[in-house]
């Protein structure tokens, strides 16, 4: 199963984005900015289907 570099890079960028958003969520929670926490949680939830879409597209390209 050979993967394209483009798919690997896209998935790595999505993972990096997820880590950044998660860290910002923790920081906002620490400083009691609960509205920002909710917005960042929604963004983090929306990132997962993006990664799944990229993975499925790359998987089906074989």
C-alpha positions in Angstrom: 0.0 0.0 0.0 1.9 3.0 -1.3 0.9 6.4 0.0 1.4 9.7 -1.8 3.5 12.4 -0.2 0.7 14.8 -0.6 -1.7 12.8 1.6 0.9 12.3 4.3 1.7 16.0 4.3 -2.0 16.9 4.5 -2.6 14.5 7.3 0.4 15.8 9.2 -0.8 19.4 8.8 -4.3 18.4 10.1 -2.6 16.7 13.1 -0.5 19.8 13.7 -3.6 22.0 13.5 -5.5 19.7 15.9 -2.6 19.9 18.4 -2.5 23.7 18.2 -6.3 24.0 18.7 -6.2 21.6 21.6 -3.4 23.6 23.3 -5.3 26.8 22.8 -8.4 25.2 24.2 -6.5 24.2 27.4 -5.0 27.7 27.7 -8.4 29.4 27.2 -9.9 27.1 29.9 -7.1 28.0 32.3 -7.8 31.7 31.8 -11.6 31.1 32.2 -12.5 32.2 28.6 -15.3 29.7 28.3 -16.9 31.1 25.1 -13.5 30.8 23.4 -13.2 27.2 24.8 -16.5 26.3 23.2 -15.6 27.8 19.8 -12.2 26.0 19.9 -13.9 22.7 20.8 -16.2 23.0 17.8 -13.2 23.7 15.6 -11.5 20.6 17.0 -14.5 18.5 16.4 -14.7 19.7 12.8 -11.1 18.9 12.1 -11.6 15.2 12.6 -14.0 14.7 9.6 -11.4 16.6 7.5 -8.7 14.1 8.5 -11.1 11.3 7.8 -11.9 12.7 4.4 -8.2 13.1 3.5 -7.5 9.5 4.7 -10.3 8.0 2.7 -9.4 9.9 -0.4 -5.8 8.7 -0.2 -6.9 5.1 0.6 -9.1 4.9 -2.4 -6.4 6.3 -4.7 -4.5 3.0 -4.8 
